[in-house]
């Protein structure tokens, strides 16, 4: 507040701590603010509302995102297209249209921030996942050597190129053609049985 006042902000109401004991700050509204003021870029966690006019929605989003913090944001509009832009482009962990902070009381709605705000998530599935340590485990029960094990050479290189195309080519026809081409490699059959191919054929498509 002192920074904003020194830089020319106009205080319409509030702005002065009342006398007496306790921690209390009155609801405060400011105008004639600009983005060079700390109050426009930092988190106040207080009942302070600086009002700044802008020329366009693009400018509003750009200035709102020009901060090291991004806990919550709210937009107020009757235009569905404007609402969608605010929801997708505002850099905040929570974006609410035509309301504010209400999602904190919704137990299924993840709550948390971006950048230097609200590390992690509470509530909902994302909040539960914050409480666990993810571990991936795998087990190879085959007694045959894996395709990517030694020895290496020209056959191995050709096999890996074919396998990559069989799994990851963007065209389904290219994938199918390379899946069939795998059957030409003796190394492939030393690892894979016909039964295992049939059992997992659905994964190839």
GROMACS elastic network, one bead per residue, 0.5 to 0.9 nm:
[ bonds ]
;  ai    aj funct       b0    kb
    1     4     6  0.50708   500
    1     5     6  0.60419   500
    1     6     6  0.84954   500
    1     9     6  0.88319   500
    1    15     6  0.71214   500
    1    38     6  0.84791   500
    1    39     6  0.68819   500
    1    48     6  0.87976   500
    2     5     6  0.50611   500
    2     6     6  0.60410   500
    2     7     6  0.85436   500
    3     6     6  0.51676   500
    3     7     6  0.62121   500
    3     8     6  0.88560   500
    3     9     6  0.88130   500
    3    37     6  0.66580   500
    3    38     6  0.68098   500
    3    39     6  0.77696   500
    4     7     6  0.51113   500
    4     8     6  0.64286   500
    4     9     6  0.52920   500
    4    10     6  0.84163   500
    4    30     6  0.87390   500
    4    33     6  0.71375   500
    4    34     6  0.87318   500
    4    36     6  0.89942   500
    4    37     6  0.56362   500
    4    38     6  0.70989   500
    4    39     6  0.66653   500
    4    40     6  0.88977   500
    5     8     6  0.53328   500
    5    10     6  0.69522   500
    5    11     6  0.77545   500
    6     9     6  0.73242   500
    7    33     6  0.81723   500
    7    34     6  0.87767   500
    7    36     6  0.86414   500
    7    37     6  0.71532   500
    8    32     6  0.70207   500
    8    33     6  0.72498   500
    9    30     6  0.64319   500
    9    31     6  0.59527   500
    9    33     6  0.50586   500
    9    34     6  0.81386   500
    9    37     6  0.88535   500
    9    50     6  0.88131   500
   10    29     6  0.85554   500
   10    30     6  0.55100   500
   10    31     6  0.51467   500
   10    32     6  0.57487   500
   10    33     6  0.75290   500
   11    14     6  0.70883   500
   11    15     6  0.66471   500
   11    28     6  0.73238   500
   11    29     6  0.60205   500
   11    31     6  0.65343   500
   11    32     6  0.87511   500
   11    50     6  0.89329   500
   12    15     6  0.85008   500
   12    28     6  0.74030   500
   12    29     6  0.55113   500
   12    30     6  0.57341   500
   12    31     6  0.72062   500
   13    26     6  0.85824   500
   13    27     6  0.73851   500
   13    28     6  0.53069   500
   13    29     6  0.55117   500
   13    30     6  0.75172   500
   14    17     6  0.81597   500
   14    25     6  0.81001   500
   14    26     6  0.54272   500
   14    27     6  0.56770   500
   14    29     6  0.68321   500
   14    30     6  0.89381   500
   14    48     6  0.87007   500
   15    25     6  0.77568   500
   15    26     6  0.68446   500
   15    27     6  0.76840   500
   15    28     6  0.54637   500
   15    29     6  0.78659   500
   15    30     6  0.86496   500
   15    48     6  0.83981   500
   16    25     6  0.73127   500
   16    26     6  0.72098   500
   16    28     6  0.86185   500
   17    23     6  0.88426   500
   17    24     6  0.69425   500
   17    25     6  0.54469   500
   17    26     6  0.68676   500
   18    21     6  0.89358   500
   18    24     6  0.74401   500
   18    25     6  0.72885   500
   18    26     6  0.77968   500
   21    24     6  0.87231   500
   25    28     6  0.82570   500
   25    46     6  0.74118   500
   25    47     6  0.73280   500
   25    48     6  0.89322   500
   26    46     6  0.87931   500
   26    47     6  0.68853   500
   26    48     6  0.83218   500
   27    46     6  0.80492   500
   27    48     6  0.59864   500
   27    49     6  0.80664   500
   28    46     6  0.89212   500
   28    47     6  0.61751   500
   28    49     6  0.61587   500
   28    50     6  0.82310   500
   29    47     6  0.85143   500
   29    48     6  0.59729   500
   29    50     6  0.57812   500
   29    51     6  0.74201   500
   30    33     6  0.70506   500
   30    48     6  0.77828   500
   30    49     6  0.62198   500
   30    51     6  0.59963   500
   30    52     6  0.87144   500
   31    34     6  0.89135   500
   31    49     6  0.87701   500
   31    50     6  0.59306   500
   31    51     6  0.50934   500
   31    52     6  0.64993   500
   31    53     6  0.89924   500
   32    50     6  0.83996   500
   32    51     6  0.74166   500
   32    52     6  0.67492   500
   32    53     6  0.86926   500
   33    36     6  0.83419   500
   33    37     6  0.70748   500
   33    39     6  0.87458   500
   33    40     6  0.78759   500
   33    50     6  0.67327   500
   33    51     6  0.68833   500
   33    52     6  0.59439   500
   33    53     6  0.89455   500
   34    37     6  0.59665   500
   34    40     6  0.72285   500
   34    52     6  0.68228   500
   35    38     6  0.76729   500
   35    39     6  0.83429   500
   35    40     6  0.56093   500
   35    41     6  0.71325   500
   35    52     6  0.86582   500
   35    63     6  0.73523   500
   35    66     6  0.87689   500
   36    39     6  0.86722   500
   36    40     6  0.73938   500
   36    41     6  0.81634   500
   37    40     6  0.56207   500
   37    41     6  0.71998   500
   38    41     6  0.53392   500
   38    42     6  0.57789   500
   38    43     6  0.89358   500
   39    42     6  0.55813   500
   39    43     6  0.74119   500
   39    44     6  0.70897   500
   39    48     6  0.87848   500
   39    50     6  0.75893   500
   40    43     6  0.83892   500
   40    50     6  0.72607   500
   40    63     6  0.88259   500
   40    64     6  0.84012   500
   40    67     6  0.83147   500
   41    63     6  0.87217   500
   41    64     6  0.80001   500
   41    65     6  0.88350   500
   41    66     6  0.69706   500
   41    68     6  0.73634   500
   41    69     6  0.76823   500
   42    67     6  0.68874   500
   42    68     6  0.74708   500
   42    69     6  0.68530   500
   43    46     6  0.84536   500
   43    69     6  0.71138   500
   43    70     6  0.88610   500
   43    71     6  0.88951   500
   43   117     6  0.88845   500
   44    47     6  0.80245   500
   44    48     6  0.72694   500
   45    48     6  0.81779   500
   46    49     6  0.88230   500
   53    60     6  0.86074   500
   54    57     6  0.77917   500
   54    59     6  0.64627   500
   54    60     6  0.62207   500
   55    58     6  0.84024   500
   55    59     6  0.66818   500
   55    60     6  0.79100   500
   56    59     6  0.52653   500
   56    60     6  0.63536   500
   56    61     6  0.88200   500
   57    61     6  0.62024   500
   57    62     6  0.85187   500
   57    82     6  0.80859   500
   57    86     6  0.88816   500
   58    61     6  0.53477   500
   58    62     6  0.61545   500
   58    63     6  0.86711   500
   59    62     6  0.50259   500
   59    63     6  0.60672   500
   59    64     6  0.84027   500
   60    63     6  0.53477   500
   60    64     6  0.60266   500
   60    65     6  0.85940   500
   61    64     6  0.50751   500
   61    65     6  0.61357   500
   61    66     6  0.85978   500
   61    85     6  0.89151   500
   61    86     6  0.73247   500
   61    89     6  0.71029   500
   61    90     6  0.62280   500
   61    91     6  0.87859   500
   62    65     6  0.53099   500
   62    66     6  0.62605   500
   62    90     6  0.84052   500
   63    67     6  0.79441   500
   64    67     6  0.70422   500
   64    73     6  0.86399   500
   64    90     6  0.72200   500
   64    91     6  0.80818   500
   65    68     6  0.83038   500
   65    69     6  0.83760   500
   65    70     6  0.77097   500
   65    89     6  0.86429   500
   65    90     6  0.63277   500
   65    91     6  0.57024   500
   65    92     6  0.81730   500
   66    69     6  0.86131   500
   67    70     6  0.73262   500
   67   115     6  0.87716   500
   68   114     6  0.88161   500
   68   115     6  0.60991   500
   68   116     6  0.59380   500
   68   117     6  0.80217   500
   69    91     6  0.87620   500
   69    92     6  0.79701   500
   69   113     6  0.79460   500
   69   114     6  0.67363   500
   69   115     6  0.55539   500
   69   116     6  0.50446   500
   69   117     6  0.51472   500
   69   118     6  0.87560   500
   70    73     6  0.75990   500
   70    90     6  0.86696   500
   70    91     6  0.60288   500
   70    93     6  0.63799   500
   70    94     6  0.84420   500
   70   113     6  0.55135   500
   70   115     6  0.60154   500
   70   116     6  0.70269   500
   70   117     6  0.55342   500
   70   118     6  0.79960   500
   71    91     6  0.85828   500
   71    92     6  0.52668   500
   71    93     6  0.53170   500
   71    94     6  0.65577   500
   71    95     6  0.89070   500
   71   111     6  0.86669   500
   71   112     6  0.62720   500
   71   114     6  0.60083   500
   71   115     6  0.82895   500
   71   116     6  0.83543   500
   71   117     6  0.51566   500
   71   118     6  0.58704   500
   71   119     6  0.89821   500
   72    91     6  0.86680   500
   72    92     6  0.52650   500
   72    93     6  0.58016   500
   72    95     6  0.58532   500
   72    96     6  0.79083   500
   72   100     6  0.82966   500
   72   101     6  0.75940   500
   72   111     6  0.88840   500
   72   112     6  0.80074   500
   72   113     6  0.67038   500
   72   114     6  0.87890   500
   72   117     6  0.89435   500
   73    86     6  0.89220   500
   73    87     6  0.89962   500
   73    90     6  0.73028   500
   73    91     6  0.82521   500
   73    92     6  0.61149   500
   73    93     6  0.80645   500
   73    94     6  0.62432   500
   73    96     6  0.64074   500
   73    97     6  0.86428   500
   73   100     6  0.75928   500
   73   101     6  0.86879   500
   74    86     6  0.83032   500
   74    87     6  0.87855   500
   74    94     6  0.82267   500
   74    95     6  0.54448   500
   74    97     6  0.55492   500
   74    98     6  0.69589   500
   74    99     6  0.66299   500
   74   100     6  0.57917   500
   74   101     6  0.84216   500
   75    82     6  0.88608   500
   75    83     6  0.70895   500
   75    86     6  0.67011   500
   75    87     6  0.83381   500
   75    95     6  0.75985   500
   75    96     6  0.64104   500
   75    98     6  0.59660   500
   75    99     6  0.76768   500
   75   100     6  0.85150   500
   76    83     6  0.78547   500
   76    96     6  0.86229   500
   76    97     6  0.57131   500
   76    99     6  0.75005   500
   77    80     6  0.77078   500
   77    82     6  0.69594   500
   77    83     6  0.65226   500
   77    97     6  0.73373   500
   77    98     6  0.66918   500
   78    82     6  0.80823   500
   78    83     6  0.78196   500
   78    98     6  0.85461   500
   79    82     6  0.53268   500
   79    83     6  0.62999   500
   79    84     6  0.88196   500
   80    84     6  0.62009   500
   80    85     6  0.87237   500
   81    84     6  0.51658   500
   81    85     6  0.63720   500
   81    86     6  0.87650   500
   82    85     6  0.51611   500
   82    86     6  0.62568   500
   82    87     6  0.86195   500
   83    86     6  0.51832   500
   83    87     6  0.61369   500
   83    88     6  0.86552   500
   83    97     6  0.66226   500
   84    87     6  0.50869   500
   84    88     6  0.61502   500
   84    89     6  0.84240   500
   85    88     6  0.52331   500
   85    89     6  0.57283   500
   85    90     6  0.79037   500
   86    89     6  0.53653   500
   86    90     6  0.54623   500
   86    95     6  0.76675   500
   86    96     6  0.89391   500
   86    97     6  0.82424   500
   87    90     6  0.61442   500
   87    91     6  0.88931   500
   87    94     6  0.87329   500
   87    95     6  0.58056   500
   87    96     6  0.75278   500
   87    97     6  0.78265   500
   88    91     6  0.82083   500
   88    95     6  0.86824   500
   89    92     6  0.88144   500
   90    93     6  0.89479   500
   90    95     6  0.73396   500
   91    94     6  0.87325   500
   91    95     6  0.86041   500
   91   113     6  0.89047   500
   91   114     6  0.70006   500
   91   115     6  0.85156   500
   92    95     6  0.64178   500
   92   112     6  0.85678   500
   92   113     6  0.58528   500
   92   114     6  0.55565   500
   92   115     6  0.82860   500
   92   117     6  0.87134   500
   93   110     6  0.86922   500
   93   111     6  0.70362   500
   93   112     6  0.53358   500
   93   114     6  0.53281   500
   93   117     6  0.84933   500
   93   118     6  0.80998   500
   94   101     6  0.84967   500
   94   103     6  0.81470   500
   94   110     6  0.82125   500
   94   111     6  0.67090   500
   94   112     6  0.69446   500
   94   113     6  0.68660   500
   94   114     6  0.89690   500
   95   100     6  0.83236   500
   96    99     6  0.58610   500
   96   100     6  0.58878   500
   96   101     6  0.75679   500
   96   102     6  0.82603   500
   96   103     6  0.78424   500
   97   100     6  0.75295   500
   99   102     6  0.68459   500
  100   103     6  0.76370   500
  101   104     6  0.56398   500
  101   105     6  0.78993   500
  102   105     6  0.57855   500
  102   106     6  0.72665   500
  103   106     6  0.50576   500
  103   107     6  0.81899   500
  103   108     6  0.89021   500
  103   109     6  0.62903   500
  103   110     6  0.83237   500
  103   111     6  0.76559   500
  104   107     6  0.74405   500
  104   109     6  0.72806   500
  104   110     6  0.81594   500
  104   111     6  0.63960   500
  104   123     6  0.82973   500
  105   108     6  0.89813   500
  105   109     6  0.83167   500
  106   109     6  0.55115   500
  106   110     6  0.85172   500
  106   123     6  0.78418   500
  106   124     6  0.86704   500
  107   110     6  0.77900   500
  107   122     6  0.87099   500
  107   123     6  0.52311   500
  107   124     6  0.59727   500
  108   123     6  0.56953   500
  108   125     6  0.72188   500
  108   127     6  0.89378   500
  109   122     6  0.83724   500
  109   123     6  0.58684   500
  109   124     6  0.53489   500
  109   125     6  0.84140   500
  109   126     6  0.86956   500
  109   127     6  0.89139   500
  110   121     6  0.60017   500
  110   122     6  0.57103   500
  110   124     6  0.51937   500
  110   125     6  0.73597   500
  110   126     6  0.60214   500
  110   127     6  0.62651   500
  111   118     6  0.82678   500
  111   120     6  0.82975   500
  111   121     6  0.52832   500
  111   122     6  0.51729   500
  111   123     6  0.61840   500
  111   124     6  0.82933   500
  111   126     6  0.86689   500
  111   127     6  0.77745   500
  112   117     6  0.76086   500
  112   119     6  0.63487   500
  112   120     6  0.58577   500
  112   122     6  0.65975   500
  113   116     6  0.77000   500
  113   119     6  0.60751   500
  113   120     6  0.73211   500
  113   121     6  0.77246   500
  114   117     6  0.54598   500
  114   118     6  0.67374   500
  114   119     6  0.71106   500
  114   120     6  0.88386   500
  115   118     6  0.82939   500
  115   119     6  0.81286   500
  116   119     6  0.72163   500
  118   121     6  0.75808   500
  120   126     6  0.87764   500
  120   127     6  0.78416   500
  120   130     6  0.68985   500
  121   124     6  0.86060   500
  121   126     6  0.61922   500
  121   128     6  0.84501   500
  121   129     6  0.85864   500
  121   130     6  0.66300   500
  122   125     6  0.86530   500
  122   126     6  0.69659   500
  122   128     6  0.73318   500
  122   130     6  0.75948   500
  123   126     6  0.68494   500
  123   128     6  0.69826   500
  124   127     6  0.52342   500
  124   128     6  0.64728   500
  124   129     6  0.88345   500
  125   128     6  0.50820   500
  125   129     6  0.62511   500
  125   130     6  0.87957   500
  126   129     6  0.51180   500
  126   130     6  0.65219   500
  127   130     6  0.52065   500
  127   131     6  0.71536   500
  128   131     6  0.54334   500
  128   132     6  0.72172   500
  129   132     6  0.53863   500
  129   133     6  0.79417   500
  129   134     6  0.84397   500
  130   133     6  0.79417   500
  140   143     6  0.83547   500
  141   144     6  0.88935   500
  142   145     6  0.77937   500
  142   146     6  0.85380   500
  142   191     6  0.81444   500
  143   191     6  0.85603   500
  144   190     6  0.67102   500
  144   191     6  0.53043   500
  144   192     6  0.82371   500
  145   148     6  0.82846   500
  145   149     6  0.66295   500
  145   150     6  0.88091   500
  145   190     6  0.74934   500
  145   191     6  0.60498   500
  146   149     6  0.54634   500
  146   150     6  0.88196   500
  146   190     6  0.88100   500
  146   191     6  0.62016   500
  147   150     6  0.84908   500
  147   156     6  0.82335   500
  147   159     6  0.85920   500
  147   160     6  0.84333   500
  147   187     6  0.69938   500
  147   188     6  0.67217   500
  147   190     6  0.84962   500
  147   191     6  0.65274   500
  148   151     6  0.85281   500
  148   152     6  0.82819   500
  148   156     6  0.77611   500
  148   160     6  0.79945   500
  149   152     6  0.76650   500
  150   153     6  0.89713   500
  150   156     6  0.88875   500
  151   156     6  0.78257   500
  152   155     6  0.75175   500
  152   156     6  0.54191   500
  152   157     6  0.75030   500
  153   156     6  0.52417   500
  153   157     6  0.62721   500
  153   158     6  0.87518   500
  154   157     6  0.50974   500
  154   158     6  0.62072   500
  154   159     6  0.85122   500
  155   158     6  0.51786   500
  155   159     6  0.60132   500
  155   160     6  0.86022   500
  155   185     6  0.80473   500
  155   187     6  0.84268   500
  156   159     6  0.50328   500
  156   160     6  0.61189   500
  156   161     6  0.86136   500
  156   187     6  0.82414   500
  157   160     6  0.52834   500
  157   161     6  0.62622   500
  157   162     6  0.86457   500
  158   161     6  0.52387   500
  158   162     6  0.62012   500
  158   163     6  0.85849   500
  159   162     6  0.51539   500
  159   163     6  0.60450   500
  159   164     6  0.85941   500
  159   182     6  0.70256   500
  159   185     6  0.70869   500
  159   187     6  0.82978   500
  159   188     6  0.79830   500
  160   164     6  0.60194   500
  160   165     6  0.85722   500
  161   164     6  0.52284   500
  161   165     6  0.63787   500
  161   166     6  0.85912   500
  162   165     6  0.52521   500
  162   166     6  0.60490   500
  162   167     6  0.87309   500
  162   178     6  0.56167   500
  162   179     6  0.76292   500
  162   181     6  0.71422   500
  162   182     6  0.66408   500
  163   167     6  0.62180   500
  163   168     6  0.84423   500
  163   175     6  0.89333   500
  163   178     6  0.69517   500
  163   179     6  0.71645   500
  163   181     6  0.88159   500
  163   182     6  0.68934   500
  164   167     6  0.53109   500
  164   168     6  0.57691   500
  164   169     6  0.74026   500
  164   175     6  0.88480   500
  164   178     6  0.86151   500
  165   168     6  0.52665   500
  165   170     6  0.85652   500
  165   174     6  0.70491   500
  165   175     6  0.58285   500
  165   177     6  0.89023   500
  165   178     6  0.61627   500
  165   179     6  0.81193   500
  166   169     6  0.64062   500
  166   172     6  0.89155   500
  166   174     6  0.71065   500
  166   176     6  0.64854   500
  166   177     6  0.73885   500
  166   180     6  0.84242   500
  166   181     6  0.85886   500
  166   182     6  0.81830   500
  166   204     6  0.80152   500
  167   175     6  0.62491   500
  167   176     6  0.89861   500
  167   178     6  0.84946   500
  167   179     6  0.79082   500
  167   204     6  0.70446   500
  167   205     6  0.86786   500
  168   171     6  0.86911   500
  168   175     6  0.70866   500
  169   172     6  0.71182   500
  169   173     6  0.87195   500
  169   174     6  0.61937   500
  169   175     6  0.55286   500
  170   173     6  0.88084   500
  170   174     6  0.75772   500
  170   175     6  0.76522   500
  171   174     6  0.51950   500
  171   175     6  0.63811   500
  171   176     6  0.87400   500
  172   175     6  0.50047   500
  172   176     6  0.61204   500
  172   177     6  0.85470   500
  172   205     6  0.75171   500
  173   176     6  0.50776   500
  173   177     6  0.60513   500
  173   178     6  0.85916   500
  174   177     6  0.51160   500
  174   178     6  0.62070   500
  174   179     6  0.84945   500
  175   178     6  0.52994   500
  175   179     6  0.60390   500
  175   180     6  0.86844   500
  175   204     6  0.82179   500
  175   205     6  0.82661   500
  176   180     6  0.62678   500
  176   181     6  0.85444   500
  176   204     6  0.81479   500
  176   205     6  0.82505   500
  177   180     6  0.53248   500
  177   181     6  0.62423   500
  177   182     6  0.89429   500
  178   182     6  0.62689   500
  179   182     6  0.53395   500
  179   183     6  0.74539   500
  179   204     6  0.80673   500
  180   183     6  0.57539   500
  180   184     6  0.79133   500
  181   184     6  0.56963   500
  181   185     6  0.79043   500
  182   185     6  0.58005   500
  182   186     6  0.89593   500
  182   188     6  0.66847   500
  182   189     6  0.89033   500
  183   186     6  0.76501   500
  183   188     6  0.67691   500
  183   189     6  0.72416   500
  184   187     6  0.89213   500
  184   188     6  0.79466   500
  184   189     6  0.87505   500
  185   188     6  0.52276   500
  185   189     6  0.69042   500
  185   190     6  0.89548   500
  186   189     6  0.52848   500
  186   190     6  0.63229   500
  186   191     6  0.89550   500
  187   190     6  0.50483   500
  187   191     6  0.67002   500
  187   192     6  0.87430   500
  188   191     6  0.54682   500
  188   192     6  0.59858   500
  188   193     6  0.88380   500
  189   193     6  0.62381   500
  189   194     6  0.82031   500
  190   193     6  0.78241   500
  192   195     6  0.83766   500
  192   196     6  0.66140   500
  192   197     6  0.71543   500
  193   196     6  0.52811   500
  193   197     6  0.64813   500
  193   198     6  0.88705   500
  194   197     6  0.51868   500
  194   198     6  0.63754   500
  194   199     6  0.86767   500
  195   198     6  0.51938   500
  195   199     6  0.60996   500
  195   200     6  0.87240   500
  196   200     6  0.62568   500
  196   201     6  0.83566   500
  197   200     6  0.53889   500
  197   201     6  0.57125   500
  198   201     6  0.51188   500
  198   202     6  0.83842   500
  199   202     6  0.79018   500
  200   203     6  0.56743   500
  200   204     6  0.74340   500
  201   204     6  0.54684   500
  201   205     6  0.76203   500
  202   205     6  0.59359   500
